[in-house]
Amino acid sequence: MSDEAKYHSVMSTTRCPECGSDRLMKDYDTAELVCMNCGFVLDEKIADNGPEWRAFNAEQREKRNRVGAPLTFTIHDKGLSTMIDWQNKDTYGKKLTPSQRNQVYRLRKWQRRIRVSDATERNLAFALSELSKMTSALSLPKNVLETASVIYRRAVKKKLIRGRSIQGVTAAALYMACRQCEVARTLEEIAGSSALNKKEIGRSYRFIVKELETFVPPYPPSNYISRFANQLGLAGKVESIALKIMRVAKRVRLTSGRGPTGIAAAATYIASVLAGEKRTQREIAESANVTEVTIRNRYKELLDLLQIDVKI
């Protein structure tokens, strides 16, 4: 590695008194300002203005950077405003006097009013808190929450919320985010985490997709197999067999026009029988939230078209 690459080279108006060169560099290992042409040391004990920590990749650099919290779309003001702590203690941990408590109370009250100044911000603050609750109830990853928050902000910007319930649009945005992030959640599960029924959420979802002109990819049935296998306590062998069945079914276009949960549940049932860890159709139907009739129909289709010999 060359000296230019190893050390941070700086261009300065200062010139070397020995050779007149302006190619100077700061050597932070020895705390010296050195001429790169003749090696003359211009200054000693220079101060290092960089951080006191080292980072060897982008993830470490992001974690160790202390410049405040990152921007997030899950808060109505994107996390840019400050929060006044609710503990009535000062920086040393001592309790505040009554007059100080009254002053801090007034500061908190005005802080709340300033953070949510108009109806749009109130709407956004309430909707994003509802999204956080539903995401927590469904154990969804953070990227789904961020995506759903962006979708809801786009809906607010296009004024699609007027005449519709906030809960319905937030639930629809969360379902849309799950599909975009390929996280397997059904409308029934989204409805179970909110106070709405499946039909209303589906109506709001179709409206948002149409108005935002967003392409939402269909759920691949294979995404449900790992989930069903974990819920039923099946071994990895069962999951791998079910995934192979789904790949062949997709190749012969058996998955087209059929519900992903039903065909994934049928593939899981067949795999459990083939691997010797049989589960009943009722157990799999309860796990997949479909009827036993749906599993039987998809089961027969898979056996006929894929010519699988299953001995029950």
Beta strands, then each sheet from edge to edge (+ up, - down):
strand 1: 8-11
strand 2: 23-27
strand 3: 32-35
strand 4: 41-44
sheet 1: 1+ 2- 3+ 4-
end
